[in-house]
């Protein structure tokens, strides 16, 4: 095997010729049903989901009313990436999305990596949305008096880990009644579930139901999927506009003071969660072959979807933080919560129904995207031929759609929501980074056919280094202490919950007896509450923790165990130096460069464990590539 074979490329001309040939022969072609309006609706269907019905609450709690700037920042970052997607989609109007774009820009091995990452993005994204849909659906049933057993509405990992955490906290003196609702549900699901030996049967069956339903709809055809998506988008937009229209009369502007209670740090704290709210606009590019005029309509669909959704997110954030104090919004269902708190329970019911519809529409778009990635990789010989099979009647990638249903349905029964959310984010961001980099790589190549849309060119040679210098000056002035702690790897004190969960039975008793001497009014045996009492005063909390009669490793995170979480950010910082040199030498276009930097920064904000899990997924993919794909590639000499 020659090393050069790993980077063999497809040309735009070859791709377009193959598409024209397929259309002329009628083989493996998809039905063309989509207009710019349909693409915009698909984008809204994908974006307006968990973000507006769930994550906006936690983000508002962390950032206050100033969270609107976070939505704006994330929208701008996604818009930079959308420009790159739109340019590629106009240049190469086929179903492969970032996979095909990378084949043209970087070569086969990078295309495989991004295709494999996209498979994870869409599969994990589908799992995430299915689990969220299940949560809203079971909540809606409960409000109607129908209560399902906990063990058939929760995934296995959440129940298992929640049981362990609840047990540790109750060992530390907390009563079951004082546990969070989530831990109560996990504990109940684990203890009431059927079991065979040590194995407990806990599975999210509503999630399985919605995946089967949506997969059947996607299998039936693009026209049916489009009609269902458009209908769901109209319904949820009407509900959101109703929420705004009713909520605006209950806004108290005093709740907007202070506007940014936790400063820039508080606003940026929710960057990953808010970015997840925008995931989905890239799925539009997988439908390129089913567009009536992809070179014109794909860029328009992406941009309009992001603009409309950003306006909705900002208005909703302002209404929410105006109706109640931002400090009350750390809940999983913020829209229903604020109306329930203001005794408008009829609105809570409407919002519950809307959330179920919104989640289903997101799942529909994601479930459409993955089979089309597999189909494109199969056409190139990198996956077995079955994956490129198109149903003769429905004109959909039939085999790939069925496999997608299985790949999503089985993990959704058992996987944890937090884990899959972060994995989806890192896979998506990785795709965004490579698409933006691809535009930069191709910008100075005159032999590349260009589409009707091209990203506006602004030379980054002087602007980008200036932006980096401004960022460095802010880091060492406004955030000097945080910056120095990061560089010197200053040890970090653990919060009360982390400390309590790390104690065994004997250590718990020792800490309990010690705290009795510190707190005279010790009314209960809940150690977490006692430490929490000191936690609001940073200096007092540090003094108490320092004096606890347990090992320092239980009190602080330090050394490599702390540094490993900073590795992604160090990768980002080192990459910035490379980008400065690259932009200076090649006169790079500023917009895709900023898209690359913003997306890489958001990747750096994710846990190092997500990077490790993502790396493991890529290694599995490379094993398949070297075992099958490289031998069967259509570009094989």
Secondary structure, DSSP 8 states (H G I E B T S, - for coil): --GGGGG----HHHHHHHHHHHHHHTSS-----B-HHHHHHHHHHHHSSHIIIIIHHHHHHHHGGGHHHHHHHHHHHHHHHHHHHHHHHHHS-STTTHHHHHHHHT-HHHHHHHHHHHHHHHHHHHHHHHHHHHHHHHHHHHHTT----GGGSS-HHHHHHHHHHHHHHHHTT--GGGS-HHHHHHHHHHHHS-EETTEE----HHHHHHHHHHHHHHHH-HHHHHHHHHHHHHHHHHHHHHHHHHHGGG--GGGGSSTTTTHHHHHHTTHHHHHHHHTTGGGGGGGGGGBSSHHHHHHHHHHHHHHHHHHHHHHHHHHHHHHS-GGG--SS-HHHHHHHHTT-HHHHHHHHHHHHHHHHHHHHHHHHHHHHHHHHHHHTTSS-GGGG---TTT-S-HHHHHHHHHHHHHHHTT--HHHHHHHHHHHHHHHHHHHHHHHHHHTT-TTS---S------B-TTHHHHHHHHHHHHHTTTTHHHHHHHHHT--EE--HHHHHHT--HHHHHHHHHHHHHH-S---S--HHHHHHHHHTSHHHHHHHHHHSSS-HHHHEE-HHHHHGGGHHHHHHHHHHHHHHHHHHHHT-BHHHHHHHHHHHHHHHTS-HHHHHHHHHHHHHHHHHIIIIIHHH-TT--
